[in-house]
């Protein structure tokens, strides 16, 4: 990925560039295969098998996790060695693929619209590259590949990995996430929170329905839902510190089927996001109080469901520094950009409650090309990002294990 005029002087970096260059076409082919055969959360059996088979071909011994996903150790096997983990997620989203490319999804209603196919190919590539360096006599410290299921649902697959001991013996962990707002060959980093907390919330209201000509004889759940939809976000904005970036956004509402009948049941669903972990810890209580206070005057019965999702991804300062150094080594001195904190949620955050680590945003936009959005069926990535991500994670594993 570096310019020829900017050739590295470190012999290990030069060898890593050569090894990854030899793997590039194969890794792109793996990415396309995974993209064409997406599997949604906790159903990633074929995806797991594809990655596991390639690791075994390289002489590695992946350990399959219960259900789907795997971990695989390589490098230094000395007892007591604290490993550096590289994490990817495997699941696709339940939406139609509209990318229009030859490797578009062949699975109806499922698509890799968040770039997890890229993440998987990158971590696989980093593992293969590190294994090859070890074969060539270069020292490789203890490294663990973590390819997890179910990042897109709550509770997410990182909790499954932790429950299965997938982080036992790990001292530091790194990951990348596709970012279509960054040009390929660039990475975005920041110290501290890089994503937000993200919860799923559902409000169900029930009451006596009736004819729209006699609303006074009903408990009008449609009107009450309207008040919840508009007033509760405003209440949260006054009850919680505005600097915490609290954001309640509704995504689905269902009530009734006729224009002249007040239904007896209605529901609204959305996401509650917080940039600050302390606000996140208070948000559930404040949300419940606000909904009850708004809905009670209308005589409806209220049922709340608040699915705690993920805390913010909090990048560790030293780990972020290692990621930035790795990016400059293998992608060039201008490769690193400061990125903003996102309101998106990422269950990589749970790993960082156990060990230090960092996540970088991986540029996937073709320079001068269109900026696509993730979680949209027409997502396209510049596949040079596979090589860039592989180089980045392989290099940071070498730096972190030697530090």
Legacy VTK file of the C-alpha trace (Angstrom):
# vtk DataFile Version 3.0
C-alpha trace
ASCII
DATASET POLYDATA
POINTS 403 float
0.000 0.000 0.000
2.971 2.336 0.445
4.395 4.365 -2.400
7.482 2.903 -3.999
9.226 6.225 -3.347
8.464 5.769 0.323
9.945 2.285 0.747
10.314 1.051 4.344
13.762 0.732 5.875
12.740 -1.823 8.519
13.447 -5.305 7.076
10.519 -6.858 8.958
8.131 -4.297 7.486
9.576 -4.883 4.018
9.084 -8.638 4.386
5.546 -8.165 5.725
4.664 -6.027 2.696
5.983 -8.747 0.402
4.118 -11.555 2.199
0.801 -9.678 2.197
1.257 -8.765 -1.464
1.508 -12.497 -2.202
-1.700 -13.134 -0.234
-3.667 -10.189 -1.658
-5.552 -11.887 -4.486
-6.491 -14.863 -2.335
-7.789 -12.649 0.461
-9.912 -10.628 -1.961
-11.312 -13.915 -3.284
-12.167 -14.978 0.274
-13.880 -11.649 0.863
-15.953 -12.048 -2.292
-16.897 -15.602 -1.353
-18.085 -14.490 2.080
-19.955 -11.564 0.532
-21.761 -13.914 -1.842
-22.765 -16.251 1.011
-23.772 -14.012 3.935
-25.088 -15.526 7.151
-26.900 -13.557 9.829
-26.220 -13.534 13.562
-25.389 -16.891 15.180
-25.933 -18.725 11.883
-22.393 -18.163 10.545
-21.543 -21.859 10.144
-20.350 -21.768 6.528
-18.457 -18.524 7.127
-16.685 -20.087 10.110
-15.870 -23.208 8.103
-14.332 -21.223 5.228
-11.992 -19.340 7.557
-11.145 -22.419 9.619
-10.273 -24.450 6.528
-7.808 -21.827 5.286
-6.154 -21.585 8.702
-5.727 -25.368 8.815
-4.163 -25.290 5.351
-1.538 -22.941 6.820
-0.768 -25.474 9.547
-2.708 -23.629 12.262
-5.214 -25.170 14.660
-8.367 -23.071 15.008
-10.693 -23.825 17.909
-14.368 -23.633 16.989
-16.599 -21.798 19.414
-20.028 -23.115 20.429
-22.475 -22.455 17.589
-20.279 -20.408 15.268
-17.076 -18.400 15.305
-13.546 -19.453 16.201
-10.313 -18.520 17.911
-6.862 -19.484 16.680
-3.492 -19.109 18.411
-0.210 -18.682 16.579
3.316 -17.468 17.204
4.948 -17.798 20.627
3.495 -20.742 22.544
5.593 -20.271 25.699
3.398 -20.933 28.769
2.316 -17.706 30.411
2.800 -15.578 27.284
0.182 -12.822 27.134
-1.275 -12.876 23.664
-2.266 -10.018 21.382
-5.757 -10.616 19.973
-6.986 -9.523 16.546
-10.774 -9.540 16.281
-13.222 -9.720 13.381
-16.979 -10.238 13.206
-18.655 -12.692 10.844
-22.367 -11.905 10.643
-24.301 -10.199 7.876
-27.371 -7.993 8.096
-30.936 -9.141 7.353
-31.491 -6.894 4.340
-31.324 -7.361 0.549
-28.033 -6.903 -1.289
-28.213 -4.151 -3.927
-24.498 -3.751 -4.712
-24.981 -5.012 -8.283
-21.592 -6.771 -8.409
-20.801 -10.320 -9.598
-20.215 -11.399 -5.985
-23.519 -10.013 -4.703
-25.351 -12.027 -2.082
-26.884 -15.317 -3.161
-28.764 -15.550 0.158
-32.192 -13.969 -0.078
-32.666 -11.173 2.446
-29.101 -11.162 3.787
-26.161 -8.926 2.886
-22.729 -7.952 4.157
-23.755 -4.312 4.288
-21.526 -3.437 7.232
-18.241 -4.788 5.872
-17.874 -7.805 8.141
-16.744 -9.817 5.116
-13.834 -7.371 4.861
-13.124 -7.646 8.599
-13.017 -11.447 8.401
-10.698 -11.438 5.384
-8.421 -8.919 7.126
-8.014 -10.921 10.340
-7.581 -14.132 8.351
-4.944 -12.380 6.240
-3.121 -11.017 9.277
-2.987 -14.508 10.770
-1.698 -16.065 7.537
0.902 -13.318 7.122
2.167 -13.697 10.689
2.346 -17.469 10.307
4.359 -17.010 7.133
6.754 -14.592 8.863
7.316 -17.181 11.577
8.110 -19.803 8.914
10.673 -17.397 7.462
12.379 -17.063 10.813
11.004 -13.712 11.931
10.019 -13.571 15.618
6.260 -13.463 16.123
4.938 -13.102 19.648
1.809 -14.747 20.968
-1.175 -13.828 18.796
-4.811 -14.933 18.931
-7.268 -14.512 16.082
-10.829 -13.974 17.296
-13.563 -14.318 14.674
-16.811 -13.829 16.505
-20.469 -14.320 15.616
-23.397 -11.985 16.094
-22.013 -8.459 16.307
-25.184 -6.990 14.806
-27.580 -8.154 17.535
-27.974 -7.519 21.234
-26.711 -9.167 23.351
-23.841 -9.611 20.913
-21.384 -12.367 20.105
-18.486 -10.829 22.003
-20.224 -11.950 25.189
-20.345 -15.490 23.758
-16.600 -15.324 23.089
-15.877 -14.116 26.616
-18.082 -16.844 28.109
-16.180 -19.473 26.103
-12.812 -18.233 27.414
-11.870 -16.666 24.104
-9.981 -13.840 25.779
-8.242 -15.942 28.434
-4.518 -15.244 28.316
-4.961 -12.153 26.135
-3.278 -8.930 27.247
-4.341 -6.569 24.452
-6.830 -6.596 21.575
-7.182 -4.746 18.259
-9.779 -4.486 15.498
-10.770 -2.454 12.446
-14.157 -1.309 11.210
-14.915 -0.320 7.624
-15.458 3.407 7.136
-16.740 4.515 3.696
-16.047 8.154 4.612
-12.279 7.504 4.567
-10.219 6.882 1.444
-8.705 3.445 1.073
-5.184 3.336 2.490
-6.142 5.646 5.355
-7.227 4.798 8.895
-9.066 6.871 11.469
-8.121 6.714 15.142
-8.816 8.516 18.391
-7.972 7.998 22.055
-10.964 7.400 24.321
-14.525 6.723 23.145
-14.820 6.135 19.397
-18.408 4.794 19.374
-21.414 5.230 21.644
-23.458 3.053 23.929
-26.394 1.596 22.028
-29.535 -0.004 23.488
-32.758 -1.301 21.961
-35.977 0.051 23.492
-39.608 -0.955 22.994
-42.724 0.726 24.396
-46.019 -1.181 24.206
-49.271 0.572 25.104
-52.615 -1.163 25.640
-56.099 0.162 26.329
-59.753 0.053 25.447
-60.205 0.770 21.757
-63.269 2.039 19.976
-64.717 4.202 17.231
-62.812 7.345 16.244
-66.074 9.316 16.633
-66.018 8.558 20.393
-62.363 8.903 21.520
-63.541 10.006 24.995
-64.865 6.466 25.553
-61.512 4.892 24.749
-57.970 4.793 26.063
-56.463 6.152 22.882
-53.184 4.289 22.409
-52.464 6.012 19.074
-52.588 9.474 20.623
-50.605 8.256 23.641
-47.978 6.748 21.340
-47.681 10.068 19.575
-46.955 11.774 22.886
-44.340 9.156 23.804
-42.676 9.510 20.397
-42.370 13.283 20.598
-42.007 14.022 24.320
-39.747 11.289 25.693
-36.671 12.274 23.632
-37.125 15.858 24.834
-37.376 14.757 28.472
-34.158 12.745 28.183
-32.464 15.842 26.791
-33.359 17.711 29.989
-32.838 14.941 32.541
-29.399 13.846 31.307
-26.319 15.995 30.727
-26.471 17.227 27.095
-22.685 16.777 26.864
-23.262 13.031 27.098
-24.781 12.961 23.608
-27.989 11.127 24.544
-29.990 10.300 21.438
-33.323 8.465 21.377
-34.485 7.775 17.824
-37.576 5.761 16.929
-37.326 3.347 14.017
-40.669 1.506 13.942
-44.237 2.156 15.065
-47.302 -0.047 14.666
-50.883 0.634 15.759
-54.214 -0.173 14.160
-55.293 -0.971 10.605
-58.387 1.163 9.949
-58.792 4.933 9.653
-61.968 4.989 11.755
-61.076 2.567 14.550
-58.935 3.307 17.611
-56.905 0.126 18.274
-56.405 -1.486 21.648
-52.667 -1.981 21.257
-49.712 -0.088 19.811
-45.947 -0.353 19.939
-42.961 1.840 19.114
-39.367 0.630 18.896
-36.097 2.508 18.680
-32.523 2.903 19.834
-31.181 4.804 22.803
-27.572 5.916 22.324
-25.167 7.696 24.667
-21.644 8.969 24.041
-20.827 8.833 27.752
-20.778 5.600 29.759
-21.982 7.336 32.939
-25.059 8.701 31.169
-25.625 5.229 29.724
-25.728 3.774 33.231
-28.509 6.235 34.212
-30.427 6.228 30.934
-32.530 3.126 31.594
-34.062 4.551 34.778
-34.704 7.973 33.284
-36.196 6.483 30.108
-38.650 4.325 32.065
-39.746 7.215 34.254
-40.261 9.473 31.248
-42.420 6.994 29.336
-44.619 6.333 32.366
-45.055 10.030 33.119
-46.013 10.826 29.512
-48.415 7.897 28.983
-50.201 7.764 32.353
-52.644 10.676 31.753
-54.212 8.737 28.862
-55.176 5.756 31.015
-53.205 3.252 28.957
-51.230 0.307 30.270
-47.502 0.628 29.687
-45.042 -2.178 29.053
-41.362 -1.323 28.612
-38.520 -3.394 27.271
-35.012 -1.945 27.474
-32.376 -4.280 26.060
-29.007 -3.103 27.279
-26.695 -3.291 24.301
-23.072 -2.209 24.371
-21.040 0.468 26.150
-18.905 2.857 24.104
-15.691 1.510 22.576
-13.047 3.248 24.718
-9.711 3.180 22.912
-6.765 2.783 25.258
-4.115 5.497 24.766
-1.100 3.190 24.460
-2.939 0.747 22.187
-4.072 3.602 19.957
-0.475 4.782 19.720
0.588 1.307 18.582
-2.147 1.267 15.922
-1.027 4.639 14.626
2.623 3.567 14.536
1.657 0.395 12.678
-0.362 2.366 10.117
2.526 4.710 9.408
4.917 1.760 9.060
2.883 -0.148 6.490
0.549 2.433 4.896
2.744 5.508 4.943
3.355 8.547 7.147
0.158 10.325 6.020
-2.144 7.337 6.537
-3.493 8.259 9.990
-6.411 10.655 10.462
-8.177 11.769 13.620
-11.731 10.421 13.527
-14.836 11.643 15.309
-16.801 9.734 17.914
-19.731 7.966 16.298
-23.222 7.364 17.672
-22.993 3.837 16.301
-22.652 0.899 18.688
-20.008 -1.841 18.504
-19.784 -4.889 20.736
-15.979 -4.805 20.521
-16.566 -2.554 23.537
-17.130 -5.564 25.802
-13.600 -6.832 25.143
-12.212 -3.469 26.214
-13.913 -3.841 29.600
-11.577 -6.826 30.150
-8.284 -5.854 28.477
-6.838 -2.699 26.903
-6.998 -2.313 23.149
-8.152 -0.128 20.289
-10.257 -0.106 17.147
-9.340 1.831 13.993
-11.643 2.936 11.219
-10.495 1.365 7.941
-10.911 3.486 4.831
-12.936 1.784 2.083
-13.725 4.685 -0.268
-12.083 4.923 -3.673
-10.340 8.325 -3.776
-12.603 10.719 -5.663
-15.397 8.140 -5.680
-18.802 7.966 -4.080
-19.185 7.826 -0.309
-21.409 4.847 0.503
-23.127 4.360 3.831
-22.911 1.209 5.894
-26.091 -0.729 6.723
-27.348 -0.004 3.220
-27.779 -2.741 0.627
-25.844 -0.855 -2.054
-22.615 -0.653 -0.018
-19.472 -1.019 -2.123
-15.936 -1.067 -0.783
-12.627 -0.504 -2.517
-11.134 -3.963 -2.092
-7.641 -2.568 -1.601
-8.916 -2.107 1.953
-8.424 -5.852 2.497
-4.681 -5.502 1.925
-4.499 -2.301 3.995
-6.328 -3.835 6.948
-4.268 -7.010 6.798
-1.027 -5.029 6.875
-2.276 -2.843 9.710
-3.358 -5.664 12.025
-0.359 -7.869 11.288
2.011 -4.983 12.014
0.261 -3.894 15.202
0.369 -7.497 16.459
4.143 -7.512 15.930
4.578 -4.160 17.683
2.296 -4.992 20.598
3.770 -8.437 21.236
7.306 -6.994 21.229
6.467 -4.055 23.509
LINES 1 404
403 0 1 2 3 4 5 6 7 8 9 10 11 12 13 14 15 16 17 18 19 20 21 22 23 24 25 26 27 28 29 30 31 32 33 34 35 36 37 38 39 40 41 42 43 44 45 46 47 48 49 50 51 52 53 54 55 56 57 58 59 60 61 62 63 64 65 66 67 68 69 70 71 72 73 74 75 76 77 78 79 80 81 82 83 84 85 86 87 88 89 90 91 92 93 94 95 96 97 98 99 100 101 102 103 104 105 106 107 108 109 110 111 112 113 114 115 116 117 118 119 120 121 122 123 124 125 126 127 128 129 130 131 132 133 134 135 136 137 138 139 140 141 142 143 144 145 146 147 148 149 150 151 152 153 154 155 156 157 158 159 160 161 162 163 164 165 166 167 168 169 170 171 172 173 174 175 176 177 178 179 180 181 182 183 184 185 186 187 188 189 190 191 192 193 194 195 196 197 198 199 200 201 202 203 204 205 206 207 208 209 210 211 212 213 214 215 216 217 218 219 220 221 222 223 224 225 226 227 228 229 230 231 232 233 234 235 236 237 238 239 240 241 242 243 244 245 246 247 248 249 250 251 252 253 254 255 256 257 258 259 260 261 262 263 264 265 266 267 268 269 270 271 272 273 274 275 276 277 278 279 280 281 282 283 284 285 286 287 288 289 290 291 292 293 294 295 296 297 298 299 300 301 302 303 304 305 306 307 308 309 310 311 312 313 314 315 316 317 318 319 320 321 322 323 324 325 326 327 328 329 330 331 332 333 334 335 336 337 338 339 340 341 342 343 344 345 346 347 348 349 350 351 352 353 354 355 356 357 358 359 360 361 362 363 364 365 366 367 368 369 370 371 372 373 374 375 376 377 378 379 380 381 382 383 384 385 386 387 388 389 390 391 392 393 394 395 396 397 398 399 400 401 402
